[in-house]
Amino acid sequence: MSKKHYGKQTGRPVTHEIPMPAGGVRLETFVPWTLVKRGAKKQIITPLDAPQEFLSEAALEREARAAGQDSALMRALGLAHHWQRLLDEGRFSSMTEIAAAEGIDLSQASKMSRLAQLAPDLIEALALGHLDVGVSQLLRGKLSASWLAQREALATGLC
């Protein structure tokens, strides 16, 4: 393994000397991890004696990855925010133009565009799988512009 790749695969300490006017300063960086190939993916394995903050952060990431994400819902949310950005930038003047450009019905495009008005914490809960709401339920329901009313509607399942 070349010096350039030293420490990149197994988390060994990497030492750098930084030249300064009064002499060099020696810095040593150590991140405890091992890179393991699991099929086509690469996974980072942390040691058992890793700091607690690191382990809790890794557990949250695993939970987020394991959450069943509704891909149709994520696509609809992404499209709604994309269309809102197009309207904000002035690239399209109305939802009618966007619907024509996308080749979909205006009513469907209008329903989907309302998803861009969802409260940020609700979007996060939907992405993490903490709210059990499908895209058809969100599009069918009458979501208010008020974030408080949205939270109440989704909490009671009236959406």
Beta strands, then each sheet from edge to edge (+ up, - down):
strand 1: 14-18
strand 2: 25-29
strand 3: 34-38
strand 4: 41-45
sheet 1: 1+ 2-
sheet 2: 3+ 4-
end
